[in-house]
Amino acid sequence: MRTSELELHQQFRREITRLVIPSVLQMVIGNSFSLINTVMVGRLGDTAIAVVAAAGQIGFILSMILSAVYGITAYMTQFHGKQDQESMKEAFGLMLLSSVIITLMLLIIVLLFRSSILYLFINDSNAVLHGVQYLSVLMFVYLINSVKDVYGQALGSIGRNRLTLVVGLMAMSLNAVLDYALIYGKLGFARYGIQGAAWSTLAASVFSTLLLLGYVYVKQYYFHITPREMLRGFSFSFAKKLFATTLPLILHEGLWSVGIILYAVAFGYMGVSALATFQLARTLGGYYMMVIFGFAYAAKVMIGQKLAQEDPREALIYAKKFTRLSVAASIVVSVFIVALSPLMLKLFSYTSPEVQTALHHVMLIQAAVMVMYFLNNVWIVGMFRAGGDNVYTMKLIGVTTWLIALPLVFSTSYLFHWSIEVVYFMFAMEEIAKACIGYFRYRSNR
């Protein structure tokens, strides 16, 4: 029997409250690692921020590719809704194995070409040397997180993210203390500068991984699965079925993350100040985006569960509710950005006046296009991917990133040498174009 409209509305409110708030808090913690490192390193100057930005591109492209692998959680949500525990274990094992293998492959490439990769962003041999040292430590962070994050994503796919939230809070606190101690030589430690930020991140990652996995296996919490259980039911037909929809997603995220790296190359060409501005804007943008990702995550779980039912029409009702809610939330976030921008700029008071001015203008651009960010993430992550529409999203990113935004960014930076603000607006054209095109897909209900 179909749920009444009132019951469906009440159920929607309960579920979105249960999922969005813990998800947003978890992402606040995750982004705080980047903010803490950036604020601490920012006191060392624009060049230090640029070094962290250049080295961080590797972690970014890896995180984007792995987020595509984590698209398997859409199936796990549906298996959970059907109480299919065997398929849940098999999907979890496939996701873990894929995450580790992809991370190892990328790290081998980075190990061989570290200096060459960093020279793409910074044409300064001394800065590149610091970047190599910083990246050499972060490689271990990426490998550790390739295991830890799979457990976190799996728990989140069934709405059990309280554990990852608590562990994340503890790890963030440890990271902040160690950043202060290792970057500046406080609390009896030697002064390591930029490399100290990498060591503190590594220590926090090791701590959080041991704590998360220790609790899962000692307490026999969700996904306390042995390697034998993970692989016992493994079949190539099952993997083929899951990768039939996630492979386009991997290509999608790969194309998009390479595009973001090319954006960083363009800003790096404009100078240290431009690259530092781009990095600071992305770091602060992570806090705006956490609300967006919270809505997208809730949409993915809630719509995915509705699609697993015999009558999926309620999923379309949820899709419309999320769209209206996203527009309202984006307006609120935009007002907060404008109101709090002076306070946010004070976090980076040690940067040059050029960076301060450009960053303020860039934040206003972010506020102006915030509704596009909201709609794109909720539609693409929460709706299209929940329904397995990954081929379309791959085509969408190919057009908006590679045929629209990237040509605009490179022409305005390399050919016309326009200001940082104008180039950043060209970068934002990707989201504007994506929302305009994606609207018609959303309206089609496909």
C-alpha positions as CSV (number, residue, x, y, z in Angstrom):
1,M,0.0,0.0,0.0
2,R,1.3,3.4,-0.9
3,T,2.3,5.9,1.8
4,S,-0.1,8.8,2.2
5,E,1.2,12.3,1.3
6,L,1.2,13.5,4.9
7,E,3.0,10.3,6.1
8,L,5.5,10.7,3.3
9,H,6.2,14.3,4.2
10,Q,6.7,13.4,7.9
11,Q,9.0,10.5,6.9
12,F,11.0,12.9,4.6
13,R,11.5,15.4,7.5
14,R,12.6,12.7,9.9
15,E,15.0,11.0,7.5
16,I,16.6,14.2,6.3
17,T,17.2,15.4,9.8
18,R,18.7,12.1,10.8
19,L,21.0,12.0,7.8
20,V,22.0,15.6,7.0
21,I,23.1,16.8,10.4
22,P,25.5,13.9,11.1
23,S,26.8,14.0,7.5
24,V,27.4,17.8,7.6
25,L,29.2,17.5,11.0
26,Q,31.4,14.7,9.6
27,M,32.3,16.8,6.6
28,V,33.0,19.8,8.8
29,I,35.6,17.6,10.5
30,G,37.0,16.3,7.2
31,N,37.4,19.8,5.8
32,S,38.8,21.1,9.0
33,F,42.0,19.0,8.5
34,S,42.6,21.0,5.3
35,L,41.6,24.3,7.0
36,I,43.8,23.7,10.0
37,N,46.8,22.9,7.8
38,T,46.2,25.8,5.5
39,V,45.8,28.4,8.4
40,M,48.9,27.1,10.1
41,V,50.9,27.0,7.0
42,G,49.5,30.3,5.8
43,R,51.5,32.0,8.6
44,L,54.6,31.0,6.6
45,G,53.5,33.1,3.6
46,D,52.0,32.9,0.1
47,T,54.7,30.5,-1.2
48,A,54.0,28.0,1.6
49,I,50.3,28.0,0.7
50,A,51.1,27.5,-3.0
51,V,53.4,24.5,-2.1
52,V,50.6,22.9,-0.1
53,A,48.1,23.6,-3.0
54,A,50.5,22.0,-5.6
55,A,51.1,18.9,-3.5
56,G,47.5,18.7,-2.6
57,Q,46.4,18.2,-6.2
58,I,47.5,14.6,-6.0
59,G,45.3,13.9,-3.0
60,F,42.5,15.7,-4.8
61,I,42.5,13.6,-7.9
62,L,42.8,10.4,-5.8
63,S,39.8,11.5,-3.6
64,M,37.7,12.2,-6.7
65,I,38.5,8.8,-8.3
66,L,37.8,7.0,-5.0
67,S,34.6,8.9,-4.5
68,A,33.5,7.3,-7.8
69,V,34.5,3.8,-6.4
70,Y,32.4,4.7,-3.4
71,G,29.5,4.9,-5.7
72,I,29.1,1.2,-4.9
73,T,27.5,2.4,-1.7
74,A,24.4,3.2,-3.8
75,Y,24.0,-0.5,-4.3
76,M,24.8,-1.2,-0.6
77,T,22.0,1.2,0.4
78,Q,19.6,-0.8,-1.8
79,F,20.9,-4.2,-0.5
80,H,20.4,-2.9,3.0
81,G,16.9,-1.9,2.2
82,K,16.2,-5.4,0.9
83,Q,18.0,-7.0,3.9
84,D,20.4,-8.7,1.5
85,Q,23.4,-9.2,3.8
86,E,25.4,-11.4,1.5
87,S,25.3,-8.9,-1.3
88,M,26.3,-6.2,1.2
89,K,29.4,-8.1,2.2
90,E,30.3,-8.8,-1.4
91,A,29.9,-5.2,-2.4
92,F,31.9,-4.0,0.6
93,G,34.8,-6.3,-0.3
94,L,34.8,-5.2,-3.9
95,M,34.9,-1.5,-2.8
96,L,37.7,-2.1,-0.4
97,L,39.8,-4.0,-2.9
98,S,39.2,-1.4,-5.6
99,S,40.1,1.5,-3.3
100,V,43.5,0.0,-2.3
101,I,44.5,-1.1,-5.8
102,I,43.7,2.3,-7.3
103,T,45.5,4.1,-4.6
104,L,48.6,2.0,-5.0
105,M,48.6,2.5,-8.8
106,L,48.5,6.3,-8.4
107,L,51.1,6.4,-5.7
108,I,53.6,4.4,-7.9
109,I,53.1,7.1,-10.6
110,V,53.6,9.9,-8.0
111,L,56.7,8.2,-6.6
112,L,58.3,8.2,-10.0
113,F,57.4,11.7,-11.1
114,R,57.0,13.8,-8.0
115,S,59.2,16.7,-9.0
116,S,57.8,16.8,-12.6
117,I,54.2,16.9,-11.3
118,L,55.0,19.8,-8.8
119,Y,56.8,21.8,-11.5
120,L,53.5,21.9,-13.4
121,F,52.2,24.3,-10.7
122,I,55.3,26.0,-9.3
123,N,58.3,27.2,-11.3
124,D,60.6,27.5,-8.2
125,S,63.2,24.8,-7.4
126,N,63.3,25.5,-3.7
127,A,59.5,25.4,-3.4
128,V,59.4,22.2,-5.4
129,L,61.9,20.7,-3.0
130,H,59.7,21.5,0.0
131,G,56.7,20.1,-2.0
132,V,58.5,16.8,-2.6
133,Q,59.2,16.4,1.1
134,Y,55.6,17.3,1.9
135,L,54.2,14.9,-0.7
136,S,56.5,12.0,0.3
137,V,54.8,11.9,3.7
138,L,51.3,12.4,2.4
139,M,51.6,9.3,0.2
140,F,51.4,7.2,3.3
141,V,48.3,9.2,4.4
142,Y,46.6,8.4,1.1
143,L,47.3,4.7,1.5
144,I,46.0,4.5,5.0
145,N,42.9,6.5,4.2
146,S,42.1,4.2,1.2
147,V,41.2,1.6,3.8
148,K,39.7,3.7,6.6
149,D,37.4,5.7,4.2
150,V,35.9,2.6,2.8
151,Y,34.6,1.6,6.3
152,G,33.4,5.2,6.8
153,Q,31.5,5.2,3.5
154,A,30.0,1.8,4.1
155,L,28.7,2.9,7.5
156,G,27.3,6.1,6.0
157,S,25.5,4.1,3.3
158,I,23.3,2.6,5.9
159,G,22.9,5.7,8.0
160,R,25.4,4.6,10.7
161,N,27.9,7.5,10.7
162,R,28.0,8.4,14.4
163,L,31.2,6.4,14.9
164,T,33.0,8.0,12.1
165,L,31.9,11.4,13.5
166,V,33.3,10.8,16.9
167,V,36.6,9.3,15.6
168,G,36.9,12.3,13.2
169,L,36.5,14.8,16.0
170,M,39.2,13.1,18.0
171,A,41.6,13.0,15.0
172,M,40.9,16.6,14.1
173,S,41.9,17.7,17.7
174,L,45.1,15.6,17.5
175,N,45.9,17.1,14.1
176,A,45.5,20.7,15.4
177,V,47.8,20.2,18.3
178,L,50.4,18.4,16.2
179,D,50.2,21.1,13.5
180,Y,51.0,23.8,16.2
181,A,53.8,21.7,17.6
182,L,55.5,20.4,14.4
183,I,55.1,23.4,12.1
184,Y,56.4,26.0,14.6
185,G,58.5,23.9,16.9
186,K,56.3,24.2,20.0
187,L,55.6,21.8,23.0
188,G,59.2,20.5,22.9
189,F,59.3,19.5,19.2
190,A,61.7,20.6,16.5
191,R,60.5,23.2,13.9
192,Y,59.6,21.3,10.7
193,G,57.7,24.0,8.8
194,I,55.6,22.8,5.9
195,Q,56.7,19.2,6.3
196,G,55.4,19.3,9.9
197,A,51.9,19.7,8.6
198,A,52.3,16.5,6.6
199,W,53.6,14.6,9.7
200,S,50.7,15.8,11.8
201,T,48.2,14.7,9.2
202,L,49.9,11.3,9.0
203,A,49.7,10.8,12.8
204,A,46.1,11.8,12.9
205,S,45.2,9.4,10.0
206,V,47.0,6.5,11.7
207,F,45.2,7.3,15.0
208,S,41.7,7.6,13.4
209,T,42.2,4.4,11.4
210,L,43.2,2.3,14.4
211,L,40.4,3.7,16.4
212,L,37.7,3.1,13.8
213,L,38.7,-0.4,12.8
214,G,39.5,-1.3,16.4
215,Y,36.0,-0.4,17.4
216,V,34.4,-2.1,14.4
217,Y,36.1,-5.4,15.0
218,V,36.4,-5.5,18.8
219,K,32.8,-4.5,19.3
220,Q,31.6,-6.5,16.3
221,Y,30.0,-3.3,14.9
222,Y,28.6,-3.1,11.3
223,F,31.0,-4.4,8.6
224,H,33.2,-6.4,11.0
225,I,33.9,-8.6,8.0
226,T,37.0,-10.8,7.6
227,P,38.9,-10.9,4.3
228,R,37.6,-14.5,3.8
229,E,34.0,-13.3,4.1
230,M,34.7,-10.4,1.7
231,L,36.0,-12.7,-1.0
232,R,33.9,-15.8,-0.3
233,G,31.0,-14.7,-2.4
234,F,33.0,-12.7,-4.9
235,S,32.1,-13.3,-8.5
236,F,33.1,-11.6,-11.7
237,S,29.5,-11.4,-12.7
238,F,28.6,-9.5,-9.6
239,A,31.6,-7.2,-10.0
240,K,30.7,-6.7,-13.7
241,K,27.2,-5.7,-12.7
242,L,28.3,-3.1,-10.2
243,F,31.1,-1.7,-12.3
244,A,28.7,-1.4,-15.3
245,T,27.4,1.7,-13.5
246,T,30.4,2.7,-11.4
247,L,33.0,2.6,-14.2
248,P,31.4,5.6,-16.0
249,L,31.4,7.3,-12.6
250,I,35.1,6.6,-12.2
251,L,35.7,8.1,-15.7
252,H,33.5,11.0,-14.8
253,E,35.4,11.8,-11.6
254,G,38.7,11.2,-13.2
255,L,37.9,13.6,-16.0
256,W,36.6,16.2,-13.6
257,S,39.5,15.9,-11.2
258,V,42.0,16.2,-14.1
259,G,40.1,19.3,-15.1
260,I,40.4,20.8,-11.6
261,I,44.2,20.1,-11.7
262,L,44.4,21.9,-15.0
263,Y,42.5,24.9,-13.4
264,A,45.3,24.9,-10.7
265,V,47.9,24.8,-13.5
266,A,46.3,27.9,-15.0
267,F,46.2,29.8,-11.7
268,G,49.8,28.6,-11.0
269,Y,50.9,30.2,-14.3
270,M,49.5,33.5,-13.1
271,G,51.8,33.4,-10.1
272,V,52.1,32.4,-6.5
273,S,49.4,34.8,-5.4
274,A,46.9,33.5,-7.9
275,L,47.6,29.8,-6.9
276,A,47.4,30.8,-3.2
277,T,44.1,32.5,-3.8
278,F,42.7,29.5,-5.6
279,Q,43.8,27.2,-2.8
280,L,42.3,29.4,-0.1
281,A,39.1,29.7,-2.0
282,R,38.8,25.9,-2.3
283,T,39.6,25.5,1.4
284,L,36.9,27.9,2.5
285,G,34.6,26.6,-0.2
286,G,34.8,23.2,1.5
287,Y,32.8,24.6,4.3
288,Y,30.1,25.9,2.1
289,M,30.1,22.7,0.2
290,M,29.7,20.6,3.3
291,V,26.0,21.7,3.6
292,I,25.6,20.8,-0.1
293,F,27.2,17.4,0.3
294,G,25.0,16.8,3.3
295,F,21.9,17.3,1.2
296,A,23.4,15.2,-1.6
297,Y,24.3,12.4,0.7
298,A,20.8,12.4,2.2
299,A,19.2,12.4,-1.2
300,K,21.4,9.5,-2.4
301,V,20.4,7.4,0.6
302,M,16.7,8.3,0.8
303,I,16.1,8.2,-3.0
304,G,18.2,5.0,-3.3
305,Q,16.0,3.3,-0.7
306,K,12.8,4.4,-2.5
307,L,14.1,3.1,-5.8
308,A,14.6,-0.3,-4.1
309,Q,10.9,-0.6,-3.5
310,E,8.4,-2.1,-5.8
311,D,6.8,1.3,-6.5
312,P,9.6,3.9,-7.1
313,R,7.2,6.8,-7.7
314,E,7.8,8.1,-4.2
315,A,11.5,8.7,-5.3
316,L,10.3,11.3,-7.7
317,I,8.4,13.1,-4.9
318,Y,11.6,13.1,-2.9
319,A,13.5,14.5,-5.8
320,K,11.2,17.5,-6.1
321,K,11.4,18.1,-2.3
322,F,15.2,18.0,-2.4
323,T,15.3,20.4,-5.3
324,R,13.1,23.0,-3.6
325,L,15.0,22.6,-0.3
326,S,18.3,23.0,-2.1
327,V,17.3,26.4,-3.5
328,A,16.3,27.7,-0.1
329,A,19.4,26.4,1.6
330,S,21.7,27.9,-1.1
331,I,20.2,31.4,-0.4
332,V,20.9,31.0,3.3
333,V,24.5,29.9,2.6
334,S,25.1,32.8,0.2
335,V,24.0,35.3,2.8
336,F,26.3,33.7,5.4
337,I,29.3,33.9,2.9
338,V,28.7,37.6,2.3
339,A,28.2,38.4,6.0
340,L,31.1,36.4,7.3
341,S,33.7,37.1,4.6
342,P,35.5,39.8,6.6
343,L,35.9,37.4,9.5
344,M,37.1,34.6,7.2
345,L,39.7,36.8,5.7
346,K,41.2,37.4,9.1
347,L,42.1,33.7,9.2
348,F,44.7,34.5,6.5
349,S,45.9,37.9,7.6
350,Y,49.5,36.8,7.1
351,T,49.0,36.6,3.3
352,S,49.8,39.4,0.9
353,P,47.3,42.3,0.3
354,E,46.9,41.0,-3.3
355,V,45.8,37.6,-2.0
356,Q,43.5,39.3,0.6
357,T,41.7,41.4,-2.0
358,A,41.4,38.7,-4.6
359,L,40.1,36.2,-2.1
360,H,37.4,38.6,-0.9
361,H,36.2,39.1,-4.5
362,V,36.3,35.4,-5.2
363,M,34.1,34.7,-2.1
364,L,31.5,37.0,-3.5
365,I,31.6,35.1,-6.8
366,Q,31.1,31.9,-4.8
367,A,28.1,33.4,-3.1
368,A,26.6,34.5,-6.4
369,V,26.7,31.0,-7.9
370,M,25.9,29.0,-4.7
371,V,22.5,27.9,-6.0
372,M,24.2,26.2,-8.9
373,Y,26.5,24.3,-6.6
374,F,23.6,23.1,-4.6
375,L,21.5,21.9,-7.5
376,N,24.3,20.3,-9.3
377,N,25.4,18.1,-6.4
378,V,21.9,17.2,-5.3
379,W,20.9,16.3,-8.8
380,I,24.0,14.5,-9.9
381,V,25.0,12.8,-6.7
382,G,21.7,12.4,-4.9
383,M,19.4,11.7,-7.9
384,F,21.2,10.7,-11.1
385,R,23.7,8.4,-9.4
386,A,21.2,6.9,-7.1
387,G,19.3,5.9,-10.2
388,G,22.4,4.6,-11.9
389,D,22.4,7.4,-14.5
390,N,26.2,7.7,-14.5
391,V,26.8,7.7,-18.3
392,Y,24.8,10.9,-18.5
393,T,26.8,12.5,-15.7
394,M,30.0,11.6,-17.5
395,K,28.8,13.3,-20.7
396,L,27.7,16.3,-18.7
397,I,31.1,16.8,-17.0
398,G,32.8,16.3,-20.4
399,V,30.9,19.1,-21.9
400,T,30.9,21.6,-19.1
401,T,34.5,21.1,-17.9
402,W,36.4,20.3,-21.1
403,L,34.4,22.2,-23.7
404,I,33.3,25.3,-21.7
405,A,35.1,26.1,-18.5
406,L,38.7,25.0,-19.2
407,P,38.9,26.8,-22.6
408,L,37.6,30.0,-20.9
409,V,40.0,29.7,-17.9
410,F,43.1,29.1,-20.1
411,S,42.3,31.8,-22.6
412,T,41.7,34.4,-19.9
413,S,44.9,33.5,-18.0
414,Y,47.4,32.5,-20.8
415,L,46.2,34.7,-23.7
416,F,44.5,37.8,-22.2
417,H,46.2,37.9,-18.8
418,W,43.1,39.0,-17.0
419,S,42.7,39.4,-13.2
420,I,42.4,36.5,-10.8
421,E,38.7,37.4,-10.2
422,V,37.8,37.2,-13.9
423,V,39.6,33.9,-14.3
424,Y,37.8,32.5,-11.3
425,F,34.5,33.5,-12.7
426,M,35.4,31.6,-15.8
427,F,36.1,28.7,-13.5
428,A,32.6,29.1,-12.0
429,M,31.1,28.9,-15.5
430,E,31.4,25.1,-15.2
431,E,28.8,25.0,-12.4
432,I,26.5,27.5,-14.2
433,A,26.6,25.5,-17.4
434,K,26.2,22.2,-15.6
435,A,23.0,23.5,-13.8
436,C,21.5,24.8,-17.0
437,I,22.0,21.6,-18.9
438,G,21.3,19.3,-15.9
439,Y,17.9,20.9,-15.3
440,F,16.5,19.3,-18.4
441,R,17.7,15.9,-17.3
442,Y,16.1,16.4,-13.9
443,R,12.8,17.4,-15.4
444,S,12.8,14.3,-17.6
445,N,12.5,12.1,-14.5
446,R,14.7,9.5,-16.3
